[in-house]
């Protein structure tokens, strides 16, 4: 079995994305003839290396993988947006930029989730949303106010509100009802006063405008894929094509797999899958000892059949009942 070259697989994946644009793991896996799980693991490595990035928008349950600089190509997937997000996307695209506080609450919430297309900009302390393909200079030209423009500021309105409330909570514990009042007090500096109604329903609506309840969750880092993991996956595919079912993997590395397997409908054995041109007597001895340990027959799979002499020896042993001496 040929050795897996992870760097070569990475090169192929990058070439696919470079030619076809933002892509999903499953189509990429098909093109490189690998299981989606392992293709996703390699994509995760490329993501950690910052050679690819992911979209905020998801197709089904998966984001798109793209090379930095391909962001505009995400427009081809906007049919997957739905409801208010689609409405906010179309409004922003048509208007080029939107002032945050002049939008309806539902549009403001949607703009915060459209991270692929809505770029936050602060101008004179006010938050604007710029469409992905519109230059900052165009926004500045359209503004009557003069001032510095900060593109992609980390501390935009939503985060500012959250940090102010966190600082307040450090000073003293407040009840949920008091927290509502604190939220309203801070938001009056940032949000149009027409939104500030006294009812609990309106207070909840305002609180949902910005991410003030949940802190950002750090995604779990995927386990780094290894050559032995790829070897195991390839072995599973080969065994499946031979109608051999793996029941339990006992041990494996990048050259051999020892496992309990079912080679026939009702025949369980100890399976030896070897990345070796031809098995020899040492392999038979090792397999035999493992079969004694598990009290099961053994079965060997290699890159090719053993030499004729070894096959004949194995056949001879099948009919051997035992040894006896005339002296005993």
Protein Blocks (a to p, Z undefined) as FASTA:
>chain_A
ZZddfklmmmmmmmmmmmnopadfklmmmmnopafklmmmmmmmmmmnopaccdfbdghj
accdddehilmmmmmmmmmpghjllmmmmmmmmnopacfklpcfklmmmmmmmmmlmccd
deehiacdddfklcfklmmmmpmbgcdddehiablfklmmmmmmmmmmmmpccdfklmmm
mmmmmmmmmgcfklmcfbfklmmmmmmmpcckbccddddddddddfklmmmmmmmmmmmm
nopacfbdfbdcfkbccddddfbfklccdddddddfbacfklmmmmmmmmmmnopacddd
dfbdcdfklmmmmmmmmmpnbdcdfkZZ
